[in-house]
């Protein structure tokens, strides 16, 4: 059973998500939070697998709550809920450690699938959204241009896989592009997570365009 916490300052929104999540046989809401501080407390107390996290909340917003959850070394994954696909906080949420994001008007089945995706450690980012995030990042005046030493230990194949993952490609798509099996791709991704100390695919994506491996035109 995948345990879920819903964090949103609107009671009706929380209630709607609870009904939807609880309608799935493999998902269960174990708590609701009206702000980020309550979300952090629930994570400590309930140890959920996934938090559906709104960004704009009183007392403590979703970004700070996400940072604290990730900093606590909790195994809980954060799935950010946003109103617009170009929300200015999407990049900041991923930088804070979120495993992905969904629009609040996402179809119900897609939301349930998204929770399952994040719970198993995958990033929930489409290639188009990844490109938008890359563009937003490289236009920042403080964007780093140098590749840090942490990439020196990667093989050429691992670098290839990292670049494709950073573009938002799935394991199946990476396998087809590189003419390898999905199982081999999964092994490469696992080694990348270990070597780079990344929490999940979302962090791999952030790392890749922070160090310049991908660009908006790539």
Beta strands, then each sheet from edge to edge (+ up, - down):
strand 1: 2-7
strand 2: 27-33
strand 3: 50-54
strand 4: 77-82
strand 5: 100-103
sheet 1: 2+ 1+ 3+ 4+ 5+
end
